[in-house]
């Protein structure tokens, strides 16, 4: 008998056999809450290139040490808008930038869907007017300011 080969082989088989028994005895716990149903609305292909949106801008309000502005944005493009990003810039009387904020909507915005975006810029006494720039993952965004959505 060839002992240098036989002893490691028996040891290896013993380890494999004992570990398989340990894994075979483990059972999975039953889920305590039922799974959420999958929406049946379907997947909409993301829009590539320049997208169009309608924007309703709320009145900016000073809250603590921040200037808070709420924007309601409606996707008027035929495809979904992926990773919509809003950059807010605040200017003083001399058109010098004094503050700003950047917010992103992580979920795709479907055609006709409305999302609410809250911009919070650090407040300074020289803030006079603001400007917004919109972009998305696959291009630019043409924003139209409206009083109410169509």
C-alpha positions as CSV (number, residue, x, y, z in Angstrom):
1,X,0.0,0.0,0.0
2,X,1.2,3.5,-0.8
3,X,0.8,5.4,2.5
4,X,1.9,8.9,1.3
5,X,-1.0,9.0,-1.2
6,X,-3.6,7.0,0.8
7,X,-3.6,9.1,4.0
8,X,-4.2,12.5,2.4
9,X,-6.9,11.1,0.2
10,X,-8.7,9.6,3.2
11,X,-8.4,12.9,5.1
12,X,-9.8,14.9,2.1
13,X,-12.8,12.5,1.8
14,X,-13.5,12.8,5.5
15,X,-13.5,16.6,5.3
16,X,-15.7,16.7,2.2
17,X,-18.2,14.2,3.7
18,X,-18.5,16.0,7.1
19,X,-18.9,19.4,5.5
20,X,-21.6,18.1,3.1
21,X,-23.5,16.7,6.1
22,X,-23.3,20.0,7.9
23,X,-24.7,21.9,4.9
24,X,-27.4,19.2,4.3
25,X,-28.8,19.8,7.8
26,X,-29.2,23.5,7.4
27,X,-32.7,24.6,6.4
28,X,-33.9,27.9,5.0
29,X,-36.3,29.9,7.1
30,X,-39.7,30.7,5.6
31,X,-40.2,34.3,4.7
32,X,-42.4,36.2,7.2
33,X,-43.8,38.8,4.8
34,X,-45.1,38.1,1.4
35,X,-43.1,39.4,-1.6
36,X,-44.4,42.6,-3.2
37,X,-46.1,42.1,-6.5
38,X,-44.2,43.2,-9.6
39,X,-45.8,46.2,-11.4
40,X,-47.3,45.3,-14.7
41,X,-46.9,48.7,-16.3
42,X,-44.0,47.6,-18.4
43,X,-40.6,49.0,-19.1
44,X,-40.1,52.1,-21.1
45,X,-36.9,52.6,-23.1
46,X,-34.8,55.5,-21.8
47,X,-34.7,58.6,-24.0
48,X,-31.4,59.4,-25.6
49,X,-30.6,63.0,-26.7
50,X,-32.4,66.2,-25.7
51,X,-35.4,65.5,-23.5
52,X,-38.3,67.9,-22.8
53,X,-39.9,68.7,-19.4
54,X,-42.4,71.1,-18.0
55,X,-41.5,72.8,-14.7
56,X,-43.6,74.5,-12.0
57,X,-41.4,76.4,-9.7
58,X,-42.6,77.0,-6.2
59,X,-41.7,80.2,-4.3
60,X,-38.3,80.1,-2.7
61,X,-38.5,80.2,1.2
62,X,-35.9,80.8,3.8
63,X,-35.9,77.8,6.2
64,X,-33.2,78.2,8.9
65,X,-29.9,78.9,7.1
66,X,-31.1,77.5,3.8
67,X,-33.1,78.8,0.8
68,X,-35.6,76.0,-0.1
69,X,-37.3,75.8,-3.5
70,X,-39.7,73.0,-4.6
71,X,-39.9,72.2,-8.3
72,X,-42.5,70.0,-9.9
73,X,-41.2,68.4,-13.1
74,X,-43.3,66.6,-15.7
75,X,-41.7,64.4,-18.4
76,X,-43.1,65.4,-21.8
77,X,-40.8,63.1,-23.7
78,X,-42.0,59.9,-25.3
79,X,-39.3,57.9,-23.5
80,X,-38.2,57.6,-19.8
81,X,-35.7,60.1,-18.5
82,X,-32.9,58.4,-16.6
83,X,-31.0,60.2,-13.8
84,X,-32.5,63.7,-14.2
85,X,-30.2,66.2,-12.5
86,X,-31.2,69.8,-11.5
87,X,-28.5,72.4,-10.7
88,X,-29.7,75.5,-8.9
89,X,-27.5,78.7,-9.1
90,X,-28.2,81.8,-6.9
91,X,-26.9,85.2,-8.0
92,X,-26.5,88.6,-6.3
93,X,-27.4,92.0,-7.8
94,X,-24.1,92.1,-9.8
95,X,-24.8,88.7,-11.4
96,X,-22.1,87.0,-9.3
97,X,-22.8,83.5,-8.2
98,X,-23.3,83.3,-4.4
99,X,-24.8,79.9,-3.7
100,X,-26.3,76.8,-5.3
101,X,-27.4,73.2,-5.0
102,X,-27.5,70.1,-7.1
103,X,-30.2,67.3,-6.9
104,X,-30.7,64.1,-8.9
105,X,-33.7,61.9,-9.3
106,X,-32.4,58.4,-9.2
107,X,-35.4,56.5,-10.6
108,X,-36.3,56.8,-14.2
109,X,-39.1,59.3,-14.9
110,X,-41.7,57.7,-17.2
111,X,-43.5,59.6,-20.0
112,X,-46.1,61.9,-18.4
113,X,-44.9,61.2,-14.9
114,X,-44.5,64.1,-12.4
115,X,-41.8,64.3,-9.8
116,X,-41.1,66.8,-7.0
117,X,-37.5,68.0,-6.5
118,X,-36.5,70.1,-3.4
119,X,-33.4,72.2,-3.8
120,X,-31.7,73.5,-0.6
121,X,-29.1,76.2,-1.1
122,X,-27.1,77.8,1.7
123,X,-28.7,81.2,2.4
124,X,-26.7,84.4,2.0
125,X,-28.1,88.0,2.4
126,X,-27.1,88.9,-1.1
127,X,-29.3,86.3,-2.9
128,X,-31.5,88.0,-5.5
129,X,-32.4,85.6,-8.3
130,X,-31.9,81.9,-9.2
131,X,-31.4,79.9,-12.4
132,X,-31.9,76.2,-13.0
133,X,-30.0,73.8,-15.4
134,X,-31.4,70.4,-16.2
135,X,-29.5,67.4,-17.6
136,X,-30.0,63.6,-17.7
137,X,-27.9,60.6,-18.1
138,X,-28.2,60.5,-21.9
139,X,-28.2,64.1,-22.9
140,X,-29.5,67.6,-22.2
141,X,-33.0,68.7,-21.1
142,X,-35.1,71.5,-22.5
143,X,-37.2,72.8,-19.7
144,X,-40.3,74.9,-20.2
145,X,-41.7,76.9,-17.2
146,X,-45.5,76.6,-16.9
147,X,-48.2,77.7,-14.4
148,X,-49.9,74.3,-14.5
149,X,-49.4,71.0,-16.3
150,X,-51.5,70.2,-19.4
